[in-house]
Amino acid sequence: KYEEVYLNEYETFSDALDNIAHFIEDVYNKKRLHSAIGYRSPVDFEKEKEREMEKEVKTPKVLNTVS
């Protein structure tokens, strides 16, 4: 995003790709908070969703049948 692309100068296209990939994986997705997911990082959001899904799988469901 802005703080990586516009505030840096890259010597080569490959240098730009490497730095941007590092920024996305190590800063944007792990540290930066996103308003669309409750001001959490995408990594934290995904971990929470995984825990919720594990609980759903482990929790037995009781079916009510109505005749």
N, C-alpha and C positions, 0 to 999 in steps of 0.2 A: 504494500500500500504506500501511501504518501511518504511516510517516514523512512521507508527503505529506498524506493525508486527515485523520488525527486530530490532527496537530500544526499545522494551519493553519486559519484562519477565512476563509471566502469571503463576499464581499458579495452575489454573485448566483450563480444556477445556472450561467450562462454562464462566469463567472469560475472556478468550480470545474471545469467541463469543460475549459477552456483549460489550467489549471494541472495537472490530472491527466494530460491528454494529453501535455503537455510532460514531466512526470515519467516517464511510461511510456516515451516515445521517447528522451529524452535521458539519463535516469538508470537506470531499471530495466533496459532492454534493452541499453544500451551499457556501463554501468559496473558494475552490480551482478553479483556472482558467484552462480551457481546450483548447488547441490549435485547436482541431478539430471543435470546435464550436465558433471560433472567440475570443478566450481568454476571455470567459465568464464562469460563473459557470453554471452547469446544471440547477439549480433552476432558474436563471435569463434567460437562454435560453428558458426554458419551458414557463415561464411567457410571454416572448416576442412572442412566437409562439401562445399562447392562445389569446393574444391581436390581433394579425394579423388575426386569424381565426374569432374572434368576429367582426372585421371590415368587413371581407368578407361577413359574414352573414347579417350584418346590411346594407351593401351597395347594393342598388338595381341594378340588372344587366339589361342592355338594349340589347335586341336581335335585330340584323339586319337581315332582311330576304331579300334574293335576289331571284328574279323570273327569 
